[in-house]
Amino acid sequence: MPAPQDEEMTRKLLEALKTCYDPEIPFNIVDLGLIYGLDVDKYGNVKIRMTVTSPGCPVGPWLIDEVKNACLSVPGVKRVDVDLVFEPLWTPRRMSEEAHRILGI
């Protein structure tokens, strides 16, 4: 079980990531289900596994920079590594209930 401070850091990171929006679907990347994994160690190193809505998405590099900058804005974060993955492929089923409701999907 993660230590309470790890849970707090994860919560802060997810809130920061909610400021990142996919420009093709106007919703934050957390609720779109684009974040597949988030790990943070006791030294402030963050590792994120994420995807984009399609393998040919032209905004991938831009979105990775947005993710890094959002995470680095969280106090205590020293380094951010982002792995862009395509397994499993993203589908709208990965979106949160709120995203489904607001986007009408």
N, C-alpha and C positions, 0 to 999 in steps of 0.2 A: 504494500500500500504506500502511495507517495506521502512524503512528509507534508504537513500542512503548508509550509512555506512553498513547496513545489506546486501544490494545488493553487495557491494564491498567484504564483508567477504564471502558471498555465492560464488561469482565468484572465490575468492582465494581458497576456499575449493574444488570447482569443479576442478580447475586446479591441485590442489594437488592430488585429487582422480584420475585424468587422468594418474598419475604415477603408479597406481595399475593395474596390468594385470591379467586376468584370465589365468592360465597356460595351460588350455585345448584349449582355443581359443585365439590366440596371439593378443589380442586387449585390450585396456583399458576398465575398468568396467563402466565408464560413457557412452562411445559410444556404449558399448554392451547393455546398458539399464538395468544394474543391480542395479542402484541406484533408488529406488522408492520414497524416500523422504529425505530431508535435511533441518533441522531447526537449527538455532543458536540463542541463547538469548544474551542479552546485557552483560552478565557476562562471555561470552566465552564458554558456554556449548553447545556442538553440539550433535544433535540427528539424527541418520541416520537410515533409513529403506532401506534394500537392500535384494537382493536375489542372488542365484547362478543359473547356467544354468540348473541344474536338482536337485531335492530334495535329491538324493543320492550322490551328489558331495562330494568327499572326501577332497577337499581343502577348504571347508567352514570355519573351524576354522582358518586356516592359512590366508585366505583372509580377515577375520574380523580383525585380528592383523595388516595386511598391511593397511587396511582402517584406523584403529585407529592411527597408526604411521604416515600415510600421513597427516591426519587432525591435529595431534598434532604438526606437523612441521610448521603449519601456525601461524605466530605471533598473539597473542591474544587468541588463543584457550587454554582453561584450562582443559576441560574434554570432552571425546567423549564416547557416548553410541551408540552401534550398535545393532539394532534388525534385525535378519535374518528371513525373512518372505517368505512364499511360495504361497501367495495369492496376486495378481493373479500369476499363474505360468508364468515363463519366456518363451518367444518364440522369434525367430529371428526377428519378427516384431517390437520388442521393440528397436532394434538397430538403431543408427543414419544412415542417408543417407550415410555419409562418410564411416562408418563401412560396410554397405552393398556393397558400391562401391569397397572398398579396398579388402574385403574378397570375393568378387564375388558372393554374395548371393542375 
